[in-house]
Each structure stands twice: as structure tokens, then as C-alpha cells.
Amino acid sequence: MPVLGFHRIQVRCPSTRQAIDEYSILLGLQPVWQGHYELSNADINTDINTDISTNTNTPLCNGSSAWFVLENTILEFIDGGFENDGSSESKEAFIERLVLSADDVTDLIESQSTESFICLYEGDDLSFTETQLDISLGDNSLRKVTVVDASDQPCFHASAASPNFTKVDHVVLYSNHAQTCIELFSELLGMRLALDKTVPQWGGRMLFFRSGQLTLEIISPTEPFHGADYYWGIAYQTSSLDQVHQALTDQAVTVSDIRSGRKPGTRVATLKSHQLGIPTIIIEQALKL
């Protein structure tokens, strides 16, 4: 079941209001949708078309949500789920999961590697639901991957192209389980393994999976880390880094000096603000001659 691409990148944050304020400046766009979400267990393992209105399970999580559309994916910011200890403002945002889309998810329904959920989104302009299949393999901690049926998705279009970034270039995942990642993303989900190399000076083994004009970069460090696998950061692509650097600086966004990237011919700059604390770079790709 080859996936069609990265439907969206889901970021959990203490406040969607803060996310909207910061990313509206960063992207030069307003969110295409805002509302409330409610995630519940779904007993649909035998029938993908089960009437979700009959599902009465207690919500696993709920909160507010905001969606920004870029050329090759959606950025979804969700709040809720942080410990209710009175200090939510001090919690850091993080990339929680990747949501991949596919034409047909029925061949995954019976899989032992799949858990099914229903997510109900309620907004002023549009309400919709989606069946989410959480995918994992083996006993390791690689669980932050969801597949959704493309036919269940509302069609969101940005009102205008972002003046700053054309698309997401790549997302970085740290994992101690390189072979399991290959089994999951390449063999099970059909994403193209574009590159598999070990570069000690860059931290270890690096896997690059491509789908829908976006790359998932997986770093499997030479010295394994303790704890769960985690999404580390994100890179945006621009056609003119000089122009974007100046535009962001003019809007009081803190950006590092421009420098050469690891890939020959690329240039990069690091965002120091307006990214909710998530490691973020801007990339200008090499010119194709």
C-alpha cells in the first residue's frame, strides 16, 4: 500500500493561539481552518465504513486545532494533552506525528500493527471526521505515524501561496531502529528509500524516505540514545533565501546568518524565533543547470 504523501505534520503545542500568531508571521499565511478536535478509540477493525455516529467511547484527547496549507503538506497545530499542572505555558511544543495519506487503507485494517481511532473536527466553517490508523512495528517506540484515507479528507487550499516558503523540505526523526524504519516506511508503506548512508561526522546512519515531494530524514546515531524515538526538527524550502531572510528580519523574526548547507550547492539559515522552540532551518536548494 504505497502512501500518496505527507498529508500533514502534526505539532502539539501549549497554545494554538500562540502558534497562529507566530506562524502567520513566519509563513505569511493565515490558517485555512480552525476549530476543536476530539480523538477517540474506534472499534472499526472489520469495517472501515462503520458509522462513526454510533461510537460512544470516551475521548482520548481533545483541544483546539489550526491548519496551515503549504505546497506539499499541511501544518496542524493542536493543543490539549499537556499535564494540567498549572504550568502549561512552560511546556515546549514538539512534532508529535506524521499523518500520511493513502488511496486505500483497508489492507492495513486487519494488521496487528494498526490501532484505529476516530478524530472529530468541529469548526465554524467546516466540520469533518477522519479514521486514523496508528502504525507501529515490533516492540520499539516508533509509534508516531498515522495513515488516513485520502477520500475522507476535506479539500483545503491556501488562499495564497506563502511569500516565504514554497514547501516543507524535510522532517527529521531520531531512531535507534534503522532496520525497523526501513520495514515500516519502505516495505509496509511503500515510501521510496532514496538514500541510506552512514556518516559518522554527521551522527551515524542516515535514511532518506521520499513521498509526495517531501523527505523524511531518519538519523540512527552511532551511540544509541535512551528513551523513545522522537521527531527532532523541520526544514522549509525557499527559492530565494536572501529575500526571505530580509523579509523575516524586517518582521522581527530572529534568523541566523546564511551559511552553506551540508548538501553541495545549498544554503541554509536557522530560525531562532517564531518556531515554538522546534529546531527549524530554511533551505535554498542548489540551482539545476
Salt bridges, closest charged atoms under 4 A:
ASP21 OD1 - ARG17 NH2 3.15
GLU71 OE2 - LYS167 NZ 3.54
GLU76 OE1 - ARG8 NE 2.49
ASP85 OD2 - LYS91 NZ 3.48
GLU96 OE2 - ARG12 NE 2.80
GLU130 OE2 - ARG8 NH2 2.45
ASP134 OD1 - ARG97 NH1 3.19
ASP169 OD2 - HIS170 ND1 2.79
ASP196 OD2 - ARG205 NH2 2.71
GLU217 OE1 - HIS170 NE2 3.46
ASP229 OD1 - HIS177 NE2 4.00
ASP242 OD2 - ARG267 NH2 2.77
GLU284 OE1 - ARG267 NE 3.13
